[in-house]
Amino acid sequence: MNKDKFEGKWKEFKGKVKEKWGKLTDNDLTQINGKYDQFVGTLQKRYGYEKEQAEKEFNSWNWGETRGSKDYKEGEKRSKFENIQRDQNRSNNPNTDRGMDRNDENNRDKKRKAG
């Protein structure tokens, strides 16, 4: 869920927000009125979160996007693509754990053959 979509669909999400974050009052929800920054600030206030934690809570919640929805599938595709890119970057970088393991194995093999 991105913040633009959140702001556009606030009326639909209001009830779900109340269920998920029960410490938010009706007055809080009225003041938030679909504003992302206001929402994050209110989560910080009611739950004692740091800003990063409040944003993480926002981003990790499903927001009613089920596995069959277009938005969910797009997010899933992006996640898979990002994971593939990350793995490729790690395997190409000799300073990562994977790269170091391969180098260590290659060095061991060379020593065995030479020794």
Phi, psi and omega per residue, in radians:
M1 nan 2.202 3.040
N2 -1.716 2.879 -3.009
K3 -1.211 -0.508 3.096
D4 -1.124 -0.758 3.128
K5 -1.151 -0.699 3.102
F6 -0.994 -0.854 -3.105
E7 -1.136 -0.618 -3.123
G8 -1.277 -0.463 -3.067
K9 -1.986 0.443 -3.051
W10 -0.942 -0.764 -3.085
K11 -1.071 -0.653 3.121
E12 -1.195 -0.633 -3.019
F13 -1.521 -0.282 -3.038
K14 -0.895 -0.840 -3.141
G15 -1.129 -0.701 3.138
K16 -1.177 -0.642 3.100
V17 -1.089 -0.763 -3.135
K18 -1.086 -0.689 3.105
E19 -1.155 -0.789 -3.074
K20 -1.239 -0.812 -3.091
W21 -2.017 1.390 -3.042
G22 -1.113 -0.317 3.115
K23 -1.308 -0.247 3.108
L24 -1.323 2.276 -3.124
T25 -1.533 2.923 3.065
D26 -1.054 -0.643 3.097
N27 -1.110 -0.705 3.077
D28 -1.026 -0.817 -3.108
L29 -1.100 -0.643 3.105
T30 -1.157 -0.752 -3.139
Q31 -1.204 -0.638 3.120
I32 -1.082 -0.853 3.070
N33 0.781 0.700 3.065
G34 1.426 0.129 -3.137
K35 -1.574 2.081 -3.075
Y36 -0.986 -0.891 -3.098
D37 -1.060 -0.668 3.117
Q38 -1.151 -0.702 3.123
F39 -1.075 -0.864 -3.129
V40 -1.072 -0.753 3.121
G41 -1.089 -0.679 3.132
T42 -1.219 -0.663 3.049
L43 -1.067 -0.724 3.111
Q44 -1.045 -0.800 -3.075
K45 -1.167 -0.860 -3.053
R46 -1.303 -0.586 -3.056
Y47 -1.892 -0.078 3.139
G48 1.257 0.397 3.127
Y49 -1.317 2.654 2.859
E50 -1.318 2.838 -3.094
K51 -0.994 -0.767 -3.116
E52 -1.077 -0.693 3.131
Q53 -1.170 -0.721 3.119
A54 -1.099 -0.724 3.105
E55 -1.158 -0.656 3.102
K56 -1.115 -0.732 3.083
E57 -1.041 -0.792 3.120
F58 -1.032 -0.854 -3.054
N59 -1.257 -0.479 -3.064
S60 -1.512 -0.259 -3.109
W61 -1.377 2.545 -3.048
N62 -1.185 -0.543 -3.139
W63 1.023 0.465 3.069
G64 1.394 0.085 3.098
E65 -1.443 1.834 -3.082
T66 -1.451 2.912 -3.108
R67 -0.953 -0.515 -3.103
G68 -1.466 -0.197 -3.055
S69 -1.340 2.666 3.141
K70 -1.051 -0.760 -3.123
D71 -1.087 -0.722 -3.140
Y72 -1.115 -0.782 -3.129
K73 -1.109 -0.710 3.110
E74 -1.088 -0.766 3.122
G75 -1.105 -0.682 3.124
E76 -1.140 -0.731 3.108
K77 -1.088 -0.771 3.128
R78 -1.070 -0.750 -3.128
S79 -1.081 -0.788 3.132
K80 -1.091 -0.769 3.132
F81 -1.080 -0.778 3.131
E82 -1.096 -0.685 3.119
N83 -1.141 -0.719 3.125
I84 -1.100 -0.798 3.122
Q85 -1.060 -0.773 -3.139
R86 -1.058 -0.770 -3.132
D87 -1.131 -0.695 3.116
Q88 -1.133 -0.730 3.119
N89 -1.101 -0.695 3.135
R90 -1.141 -0.755 -3.081
S91 -1.226 -0.434 3.117
N92 -1.517 -0.201 -3.079
N93 -1.791 1.986 -3.109
P94 -1.185 -0.210 -3.139
N95 -1.518 -0.120 3.109
T96 -1.488 2.915 -3.129
D97 -1.004 -0.788 -3.121
R98 -1.094 -0.800 -3.140
G99 -1.069 -0.713 3.137
M100 -1.160 -0.672 3.120
D101 -1.089 -0.764 3.139
R102 -1.134 -0.735 3.117
N103 -1.100 -0.737 3.124
D104 -1.073 -0.749 3.126
E105 -1.114 -0.750 3.134
N106 -1.105 -0.726 3.118
N107 -1.134 -0.706 3.103
R108 -1.077 -0.781 -3.140
D109 -1.079 -0.713 -3.142
K110 -1.136 -0.717 3.129
K111 -1.142 -0.693 3.136
R112 -1.105 -0.781 -3.132
K113 -1.159 -0.641 -3.096
A114 -1.362 -0.508 -2.969
G115 -1.672 nan nan
